[in-house]
Amino acid sequence: MVRIMKLLTRDGRPSGEEPVSDLVPEPEVSRAKRVRVLLAVIFVPLVSSYTAVAAVLAVVSFTADRSRFSAIGALLAAGPGWLASWQVELELGGHPLGVLPLLPTLVVGWLTARTAARAARRLGGRTPADAVPIVTVTAGAHALSGVFIALMAGGSPIMVNPLTAFCVPGLLAGLAAVAGVARICGLPAAVGDRFDPVAVHGLRAGALGLAALIACGAMVFTAATALSWSTVDSLFEPGFGVSFGMFVLSVAYLPNAVVAALSFTTGPGFSIGSLTVGMFGYQEGELPGVPLLAGIPSHQAVWWPALLLLPALVGALVGWRIRAIDEDPMLRMRAIAVAGAIVAFGCVVLGTLSGGRLGDGPFDPVSVPVGIASVIAFCWIVVPGGFVAFFAGPHEAPEPPGDPEDLAEVEEEAVESEDDEPEEEAEAGDETEEPAEDVDETPARPEPEPEPEQEIAVTESTDGSGDESAPGDDR
């Protein structure tokens, strides 16, 4: 059995020959297939989103009490509903409706991004240039559809500005398509190569901080709604049709409420008509009877400033993310500034999309102070995040004072002196080897030096010298 497997898996090509798959290039996409894929990019998100809006309106109209259901009416009303899902401001009987639900926008954006990603895979997109036709076709199709619906709605009770209907859906659909093809066509890598790595780290940390702030807003909104559940239950009508409509309306505006809670958690708050709810200021006013707004308090509480701990923790989280990107603290501070700018820009976009005009009644307008909210969000990221990134990260050793050239010369002299020391020590050791050996030996007793021979001196003394000079003279 083993022998049979070896024969089946043995490569019969001669050594050095490349596989056939490496020699044959990838087949190019035919023009017909490319046209079919681009047509799918145009019609699939448009038909899907329009059908979804029409289905929701038809269900709400069918379940509503004392209403006459009409399929044609639902299809015609789905046109302005589709524009509202792309955040195009409408006029109902001459009254503006600019505060539009964000959940349908997220749904149609997701459908558009998914269709664009599927098209990029089918066309074999690998580079940013491959994403250009997909994004262009998607944005152009939505822009032209918006203008067409706006022109068709002329003369009806629902009026739409054609220029707004052209620009807003085209821009948002193009951004959704970019998000869908970004990873497939290598857009993050291309952007990362063109930007400073420190700025790229700041962008990622800013996205993390914005997501964390949104999570804090969702948590505060959920807690407030849960504590006011009795009020939520009382706002639903006994009939199924009205209750279902109120439920669909509350779910559609749920992201708007989360953004308002985010603004309240960071400090600035929000306003609905004459009602103003802020961390350090509260002004009473009327509220519409919508279950979504049941968690809004009726008066200011002393413990509200304790919620400011949440954005402070978010800023610390961003700083902890950036603490190890570089040893230079100033580069980390620059990344923190980029992250704060991303969070501030995100708050501007979310605050702009979540608010708007609400007729001309007592609940107009619904707004978030975008300018103040963006500045405060920037501070919540930069101040605690900068503190954590500066002190929790590594630090370079301080350089000694002096001219760099002099320091270099001193270091060279120190290195040379270290190289010369072993040779000098070796020479000194050779010189002291012999005396060291003599010291270890037992010293020998010195031999007595021979006394010098005393020369016979001739003196003038007459004692001896006279006897020796005159031996015969004996007296």
PAKOL-826842 format. One line per field, with one value per residue (C-alpha): residue number from 1; residue in three letters; y, z, x. Coordinates in Angstrom, 2 decimals, decimal comma. Last residue first. Layout:
N
num = (NUM  ...) .
residuo = (ALA  ...) .
py = (Y  ...) .
pz = (Z  ...) .
px = (X  ...) .
END
This chain:
475
num = (475  474  473  472  471  470  469  468  467  466  465  464  463  462  461  460  459  458  457  456  455  454  453  452  451  450  449  448  447  446  445  444  443  442  441  440  439  438  437  436  435  434  433  432  431  430  429  428  427  426  425  424  423  422  421  420  419  418  417  416  415  414  413  412  411  410  409  408  407  406  405  404  403  402  401  400  399  398  397  396  395  394  393  392  391  390  389  388  387  386  385  384  383  382  381  380  379  378  377  376  375  374  373  372  371  370  369  368  367  366  365  364  363  362  361  360  359  358  357  356  355  354  353  352  351  350  349  348  347  346  345  344  343  342  341  340  339  338  337  336  335  334  333  332  331  330  329  328  327  326  325  324  323  322  321  320  319  318  317  316  315  314  313  312  311  310  309  308  307  306  305  304  303  302  301  300  299  298  297  296  295  294  293  292  291  290  289  288  287  286  285  284  283  282  281  280  279  278  277  276  275  274  273  272  271  270  269  268  267  266  265  264  263  262  261  260  259  258  257  256  255  254  253  252  251  250  249  248  247  246  245  244  243  242  241  240  239  238  237  236  235  234  233  232  231  230  229  228  227  226  225  224  223  222  221  220  219  218  217  216  215  214  213  212  211  210  209  208  207  206  205  204  203  202  201  200  199  198  197  196  195  194  193  192  191  190  189  188  187  186  185  184  183  182  181  180  179  178  177  176  175  174  173  172  171  170  169  168  167  166  165  164  163  162  161  160  159  158  157  156  155  154  153  152  151  150  149  148  147  146  145  144  143  142  141  140  139  138  137  136  135  134  133  132  131  130  129  128  127  126  125  124  123  122  121  120  119  118  117  116  115  114  113  112  111  110  109  108  107  106  105  104  103  102  101  100  99  98  97  96  95  94  93  92  91  90  89  88  87  86  85  84  83  82  81  80  79  78  77  76  75  74  73  72  71  70  69  68  67  66  65  64  63  62  61  60  59  58  57  56  55  54  53  52  51  50  49  48  47  46  45  44  43  42  41  40  39  38  37  36  35  34  33  32  31  30  29  28  27  26  25  24  23  22  21  20  19  18  17  16  15  14  13  12  11  10  9  8  7  6  5  4  3  2  1) .
residuo = (ARG  ASP  ASP  GLY  PRO  ALA  SER  GLU  ASP  GLY  SER  GLY  ASP  THR  SER  GLU  THR  VAL  ALA  ILE  GLU  GLN  GLU  PRO  GLU  PRO  GLU  PRO  GLU  PRO  ARG  ALA  PRO  THR  GLU  ASP  VAL  ASP  GLU  ALA  PRO  GLU  GLU  THR  GLU  ASP  GLY  ALA  GLU  ALA  GLU  GLU  GLU  PRO  GLU  ASP  ASP  GLU  SER  GLU  VAL  ALA  GLU  GLU  GLU  VAL  GLU  ALA  LEU  ASP  GLU  PRO  ASP  GLY  PRO  PRO  GLU  PRO  ALA  GLU  HIS  PRO  GLY  ALA  PHE  PHE  ALA  VAL  PHE  GLY  GLY  PRO  VAL  VAL  ILE  TRP  CYS  PHE  ALA  ILE  VAL  SER  ALA  ILE  GLY  VAL  PRO  VAL  SER  VAL  PRO  ASP  PHE  PRO  GLY  ASP  GLY  LEU  ARG  GLY  GLY  SER  LEU  THR  GLY  LEU  VAL  VAL  CYS  GLY  PHE  ALA  VAL  ILE  ALA  GLY  ALA  VAL  ALA  ILE  ALA  ARG  MET  ARG  LEU  MET  PRO  ASP  GLU  ASP  ILE  ALA  ARG  ILE  ARG  TRP  GLY  VAL  LEU  ALA  GLY  VAL  LEU  ALA  PRO  LEU  LEU  LEU  LEU  ALA  PRO  TRP  TRP  VAL  ALA  GLN  HIS  SER  PRO  ILE  GLY  ALA  LEU  LEU  PRO  VAL  GLY  PRO  LEU  GLU  GLY  GLU  GLN  TYR  GLY  PHE  MET  GLY  VAL  THR  LEU  SER  GLY  ILE  SER  PHE  GLY  PRO  GLY  THR  THR  PHE  SER  LEU  ALA  ALA  VAL  VAL  ALA  ASN  PRO  LEU  TYR  ALA  VAL  SER  LEU  VAL  PHE  MET  GLY  PHE  SER  VAL  GLY  PHE  GLY  PRO  GLU  PHE  LEU  SER  ASP  VAL  THR  SER  TRP  SER  LEU  ALA  THR  ALA  ALA  THR  PHE  VAL  MET  ALA  GLY  CYS  ALA  ILE  LEU  ALA  ALA  LEU  GLY  LEU  ALA  GLY  ALA  ARG  LEU  GLY  HIS  VAL  ALA  VAL  PRO  ASP  PHE  ARG  ASP  GLY  VAL  ALA  ALA  PRO  LEU  GLY  CYS  ILE  ARG  ALA  VAL  GLY  ALA  VAL  ALA  ALA  LEU  GLY  ALA  LEU  LEU  GLY  PRO  VAL  CYS  PHE  ALA  THR  LEU  PRO  ASN  VAL  MET  ILE  PRO  SER  GLY  GLY  ALA  MET  LEU  ALA  ILE  PHE  VAL  GLY  SER  LEU  ALA  HIS  ALA  GLY  ALA  THR  VAL  THR  VAL  ILE  PRO  VAL  ALA  ASP  ALA  PRO  THR  ARG  GLY  GLY  LEU  ARG  ARG  ALA  ALA  ARG  ALA  ALA  THR  ARG  ALA  THR  LEU  TRP  GLY  VAL  VAL  LEU  THR  PRO  LEU  LEU  PRO  LEU  VAL  GLY  LEU  PRO  HIS  GLY  GLY  LEU  GLU  LEU  GLU  VAL  GLN  TRP  SER  ALA  LEU  TRP  GLY  PRO  GLY  ALA  ALA  LEU  LEU  ALA  GLY  ILE  ALA  SER  PHE  ARG  SER  ARG  ASP  ALA  THR  PHE  SER  VAL  VAL  ALA  LEU  VAL  ALA  ALA  VAL  ALA  THR  TYR  SER  SER  VAL  LEU  PRO  VAL  PHE  ILE  VAL  ALA  LEU  LEU  VAL  ARG  VAL  ARG  LYS  ALA  ARG  SER  VAL  GLU  PRO  GLU  PRO  VAL  LEU  ASP  SER  VAL  PRO  GLU  GLU  GLY  SER  PRO  ARG  GLY  ASP  ARG  THR  LEU  LEU  LYS  MET  ILE  ARG  VAL  MET) .
py = (48,78  46,55  48,09  45,10  45,13  48,70  49,37  46,82  48,15  51,72  50,92  49,10  52,18  55,03  56,10  57,91  55,54  53,15  51,47  47,83  47,29  45,66  43,00  43,57  41,53  38,85  39,40  37,28  35,16  36,43  33,96  32,86  34,39  31,77  31,97  33,71  37,11  36,02  34,73  38,07  39,92  37,81  38,33  42,06  43,10  40,62  41,79  45,39  44,45  42,55  45,38  47,80  45,54  45,06  48,82  49,82  48,59  50,25  53,47  53,28  52,80  55,72  57,89  57,01  57,80  61,14  61,98  61,14  63,27  66,16  65,79  65,58  68,83  68,54  67,30  63,57  61,88  60,84  57,12  56,57  55,99  53,01  53,39  53,68  57,32  58,92  56,64  56,78  60,57  61,03  58,80  60,62  64,04  63,21  60,93  62,83  66,09  65,04  63,99  67,44  69,15  66,93  67,38  71,16  71,40  68,80  70,10  67,20  68,04  67,24  70,41  70,69  68,84  71,67  71,71  72,88  69,44  67,46  69,02  67,23  64,94  61,50  62,17  65,33  63,87  60,73  62,66  65,17  62,43  60,53  63,63  64,03  60,36  60,58  63,80  62,18  59,22  61,56  63,47  60,19  59,19  62,51  61,93  58,52  60,18  62,59  59,71  58,23  54,50  53,72  51,80  50,57  53,04  53,38  50,79  51,87  55,46  54,38  52,48  55,49  57,61  55,04  55,00  58,78  58,38  56,05  58,01  60,85  58,77  59,96  63,43  62,14  61,52  64,75  64,04  66,41  66,11  64,21  61,60  60,37  56,59  56,69  58,16  54,93  54,24  57,24  59,69  62,82  64,83  68,27  70,49  70,91  72,35  70,43  71,43  69,84  66,47  67,71  67,18  70,05  70,03  73,03  71,03  67,80  68,56  66,63  66,20  68,07  65,83  62,67  60,50  62,84  62,84  59,04  58,89  60,99  58,65  55,64  57,29  57,79  54,14  53,08  55,19  52,22  50,09  52,77  53,20  49,45  49,16  52,10  50,52  47,17  48,84  50,62  47,39  45,20  47,33  48,03  51,02  50,99  54,02  52,31  49,57  52,05  53,93  50,71  49,92  53,10  51,47  49,23  52,21  54,10  51,05  50,38  54,03  54,10  50,87  52,02  55,30  53,41  51,11  54,16  55,51  52,19  52,18  55,72  54,76  51,70  53,75  56,31  53,58  52,37  55,87  56,66  53,54  54,63  58,11  56,60  54,48  57,67  57,38  56,28  52,64  52,34  53,63  50,99  48,26  49,30  49,44  45,92  45,15  42,50  44,43  47,68  46,22  46,48  49,67  51,38  50,26  51,74  55,02  55,10  54,39  57,26  59,72  58,70  58,63  62,15  63,89  63,13  63,31  66,49  68,03  66,81  68,40  66,13  66,79  64,44  65,73  64,88  67,38  66,15  62,66  61,38  63,99  62,99  59,31  59,88  62,05  59,38  56,66  58,70  59,07  55,41  54,23  56,67  55,63  51,92  52,30  54,42  52,11  49,02  50,73  52,04  48,87  47,20  50,20  49,53  46,20  42,57  42,36  38,99  40,11  37,65  38,68  42,40  41,78  39,96  42,83  45,38  43,41  43,16  46,87  47,78  45,47  46,83  50,39  49,49  48,09  50,87  53,51  51,62  51,76  55,47  56,79  60,29  63,62  65,84  65,94  69,40  70,55  71,63  68,75  66,27  67,62  65,10  65,17  62,49  60,23  57,17  55,37  58,53  58,22  54,65  55,81  58,49  55,69  53,12  55,30  54,35  50,64  50,87  52,76  50,10  47,40  49,21  48,61  50,72  51,89  51,78  49,91  49,41  45,84  46,22  49,64  48,47  45,33  47,29  49,90  47,18  45,35  48,54  49,38  45,86  45,88  49,21  47,98  44,74  46,32  49,03  46,72  44,12  46,54  48,38  45,85  43,14  45,22  45,46  41,67  41,08  43,60  42,00  38,58  39,77  41,46  38,29  38,06  37,21  33,68  33,38  32,86  29,36  28,72  28,42  26,03  23,89  23,25  24,33  21,94  21,76  18,01  16,15  15,87  12,54  13,76  10,79  10,92  7,91  5,80  6,61  5,72  2,34  1,56  2,36  0,00) .
pz = (72,53  69,67  66,21  64,05  63,01  61,86  59,58  61,29  64,69  63,57  61,92  64,90  67,07  65,07  63,66  60,31  58,76  55,91  55,36  54,92  52,82  54,50  52,35  51,92  54,09  52,18  51,90  54,14  52,16  52,25  53,69  50,86  50,52  50,42  47,01  46,66  46,38  43,65  41,59  41,97  40,92  37,71  36,78  37,36  33,91  32,13  34,16  33,27  29,62  29,92  31,84  29,14  26,44  28,34  28,89  25,25  24,04  26,96  26,26  22,62  23,60  26,03  23,40  20,93  23,53  24,32  20,62  20,17  23,15  21,72  18,42  20,20  22,08  25,75  28,18  28,76  26,83  28,79  28,55  26,32  27,95  27,74  28,03  31,10  31,83  28,44  27,08  30,34  30,62  26,90  27,10  30,15  28,44  24,72  24,58  26,86  25,38  21,85  23,09  24,65  21,39  19,36  21,77  21,82  18,04  17,57  20,15  19,63  18,07  17,78  16,48  16,79  19,46  20,10  16,48  13,19  11,79  13,33  12,02  12,48  14,69  14,44  11,23  12,46  15,86  14,30  11,82  14,41  16,97  14,39  13,70  17,41  17,75  14,77  16,12  19,51  17,87  15,90  19,09  20,87  18,01  18,40  22,13  21,40  19,14  21,96  24,39  22,20  22,86  20,23  19,79  23,40  25,12  22,21  23,32  26,95  25,87  24,05  27,12  29,33  27,05  27,32  31,11  31,16  28,91  31,53  34,64  33,42  34,62  38,17  37,02  37,03  40,79  41,68  39,52  37,12  36,54  34,41  33,27  29,65  29,80  28,21  24,99  22,95  24,13  22,07  23,59  22,35  25,09  26,43  28,17  31,29  31,18  32,67  33,03  34,32  32,57  29,97  29,06  27,25  26,55  24,51  21,28  21,91  23,21  23,78  26,35  26,46  29,07  27,68  28,91  27,51  24,06  24,14  25,25  22,23  19,99  21,52  20,94  17,26  17,03  18,36  15,88  13,73  16,81  18,30  15,05  14,64  18,23  17,82  14,66  16,42  19,33  16,96  15,16  18,21  20,06  23,78  23,07  24,14  26,22  29,52  28,97  28,45  31,61  33,62  32,04  33,33  35,08  32,05  29,69  31,71  31,92  28,20  27,32  29,60  28,09  24,54  25,23  26,73  23,70  21,42  23,45  23,07  19,30  19,08  21,18  19,06  15,87  17,44  18,38  14,80  13,42  15,99  15,07  11,42  12,40  14,11  11,03  8,89  5,99  2,39  3,11  5,55  2,95  0,47  3,11  4,20  0,55  -0,32  -2,85  -0,72  2,54  1,24  -1,08  1,32  3,10  -0,25  -1,32  1,86  1,22  -2,33  -1,05  1,43  -1,19  -3,90  -1,46  -0,19  -3,45  -5,79  -3,33  -1,89  -5,37  -6,11  -2,93  -1,85  -1,44  0,07  -0,36  -4,08  -6,88  -7,41  -6,05  -9,48  -9,58  -6,15  -7,06  -10,23  -8,43  -5,79  -8,41  -10,23  -7,03  -6,12  -9,55  -9,59  -6,18  -6,99  -10,46  -9,16  -6,23  -8,44  -11,20  -8,73  -6,67  -9,17  -8,95  -5,22  -6,07  -5,78  -7,43  -8,97  -10,69  -8,70  -5,46  -6,11  -6,99  -3,71  -1,78  -3,61  -2,85  0,83  1,08  -0,52  1,77  4,81  3,78  3,33  6,88  8,53  6,93  8,03  11,62  11,49  11,61  10,19  12,03  8,99  8,49  7,29  7,26  3,89  3,73  4,59  3,49  3,37  4,30  2,62  5,22  2,95  4,65  4,12  0,36  0,48  2,45  -0,18  -2,77  -0,50  -0,43  -4,04  -3,32  -0,20  -2,11  -4,81  -2,18  -0,57  3,00  4,38  7,93  11,00  13,05  11,70  10,91  7,12  7,09  9,29  7,19  3,92  5,19  6,26  2,94  0,91  2,79  2,27  -1,43  -1,99  -0,19  -2,16  -5,53  -5,14  -3,59  -6,40  -9,31  -9,72  -8,36  -10,34  -13,47  -12,61  -12,31  -15,61  -17,41  -16,04  -17,07  -20,61  -20,77  -19,78  -16,55  -17,18  -16,65  -14,09  -15,72  -16,72  -15,70  -12,00  -12,51  -14,83  -12,07  -12,68  -14,15  -12,13  -11,73  -14,42  -14,04  -12,86  -9,41  -7,23  -5,48  -7,16  -7,06  -3,41  -2,59  -4,37  -2,43  0,86  0,00) .
px = (123,53  123,04  123,61  123,83  120,16  120,20  117,15  114,92  115,72  115,30  111,94  110,72  110,27  111,83  108,43  108,73  106,34  106,62  103,35  103,08  99,99  97,17  95,65  91,93  89,62  87,82  84,03  81,98  79,47  75,87  73,37  71,01  67,52  64,79  63,06  59,60  61,13  63,45  60,41  58,56  61,64  61,64  57,93  57,79  58,87  56,62  53,57  54,19  54,27  50,97  49,32  50,39  48,96  45,63  45,27  45,71  42,28  40,47  42,36  41,28  37,62  37,77  39,43  36,67  33,98  35,57  35,75  32,06  31,12  33,09  31,23  27,85  28,58  27,80  25,19  24,83  22,01  18,94  18,06  15,04  11,69  9,36  5,58  3,37  4,29  3,69  0,97  -1,00  -0,89  -1,57  -4,63  -5,95  -5,64  -5,83  -8,86  -11,23  -9,94  -10,89  -14,34  -14,73  -13,84  -16,18  -19,09  -18,67  -18,85  -21,59  -24,01  -26,45  -29,77  -33,44  -35,09  -38,06  -40,01  -42,50  -43,67  -42,18  -41,38  -38,56  -35,37  -32,07  -30,07  -28,42  -26,51  -24,78  -23,93  -22,49  -20,34  -19,08  -18,44  -16,38  -14,31  -13,59  -12,63  -10,28  -8,73  -8,16  -6,42  -4,17  -3,28  -2,51  -0,19  1,63  1,98  3,49  6,03  6,85  7,41  10,18  10,44  7,84  4,56  4,47  2,12  -0,33  -2,90  -2,57  -3,23  -6,40  -7,56  -6,82  -9,02  -11,80  -11,40  -11,87  -14,91  -16,46  -15,43  -17,60  -20,55  -19,83  -20,91  -24,53  -24,62  -26,40  -29,43  -31,20  -34,93  -37,45  -34,96  -34,86  -35,34  -38,79  -37,44  -37,52  -41,05  -42,27  -44,72  -42,99  -41,25  -42,05  -39,53  -37,44  -33,94  -31,03  -27,41  -24,20  -24,34  -26,75  -30,39  -32,10  -35,83  -37,04  -37,07  -35,24  -31,75  -28,54  -25,75  -22,43  -20,71  -19,10  -21,95  -24,62  -23,03  -22,86  -26,50  -27,46  -25,45  -27,22  -30,61  -29,80  -28,70  -32,17  -34,15  -35,22  -35,92  -38,18  -40,13  -40,58  -41,85  -44,23  -45,63  -46,05  -47,83  -50,19  -51,08  -51,27  -53,81  -53,25  -51,04  -47,38  -46,34  -47,20  -44,64  -41,82  -42,83  -42,68  -39,31  -37,72  -34,73  -34,22  -34,30  -31,68  -29,41  -29,69  -28,96  -25,90  -24,56  -25,18  -23,36  -20,41  -20,30  -20,26  -17,34  -15,51  -16,05  -14,67  -11,64  -10,87  -11,13  -8,80  -6,32  -6,26  -5,78  -3,08  -1,15  -1,35  -0,14  2,92  3,58  3,62  1,25  1,80  2,61  -0,29  -2,75  -1,65  -1,76  -5,26  -6,46  -5,37  -8,11  -9,83  -9,47  -10,93  -13,58  -16,53  -15,47  -14,96  -18,44  -19,94  -18,12  -19,50  -23,01  -22,71  -21,52  -24,00  -26,91  -26,04  -25,17  -28,09  -31,00  -29,50  -29,42  -32,94  -34,43  -37,24  -40,97  -43,55  -47,11  -46,81  -46,11  -42,55  -41,99  -40,85  -38,12  -36,80  -36,98  -34,94  -32,40  -31,86  -31,52  -28,89  -26,85  -27,24  -26,05  -23,14  -21,84  -21,97  -20,45  -17,58  -16,85  -16,74  -14,75  -12,11  -11,63  -9,29  -6,94  -6,54  -4,88  -5,98  -9,40  -10,17  -13,35  -15,47  -13,79  -14,32  -17,97  -18,56  -17,00  -19,16  -22,33  -21,40  -20,66  -23,99  -25,96  -24,12  -24,88  -28,54  -28,63  -26,62  -28,82  -31,93  -30,59  -29,80  -33,34  -33,94  -33,95  -34,40  -38,14  -39,09  -42,74  -44,19  -46,64  -43,93  -40,56  -37,72  -34,04  -31,92  -30,29  -29,84  -32,75  -34,77  -34,19  -35,47  -38,50  -39,13  -39,25  -40,97  -44,08  -44,81  -44,42  -46,58  -49,27  -49,24  -49,66  -52,59  -53,71  -56,55  -55,97  -58,20  -55,59  -52,10  -51,06  -51,19  -49,54  -46,68  -46,22  -46,32  -43,86  -41,42  -41,77  -41,29  -38,10  -36,72  -37,66  -35,92  -32,80  -32,63  -33,44  -30,81  -28,20  -28,59  -29,04  -25,74  -23,26  -25,06  -24,58  -20,88  -20,64  -22,42  -20,21  -17,04  -18,26  -18,86  -15,46  -13,67  -11,75  -8,12  -6,89  -4,10  -0,74  0,46  4,06  3,40  0,52  2,69  5,17  8,77  11,35  14,56  14,47  12,61  8,86  7,49  6,58  5,82  2,44  0,86  4,01  4,59  0,99  1,34  4,52  2,83  0,00) .
END
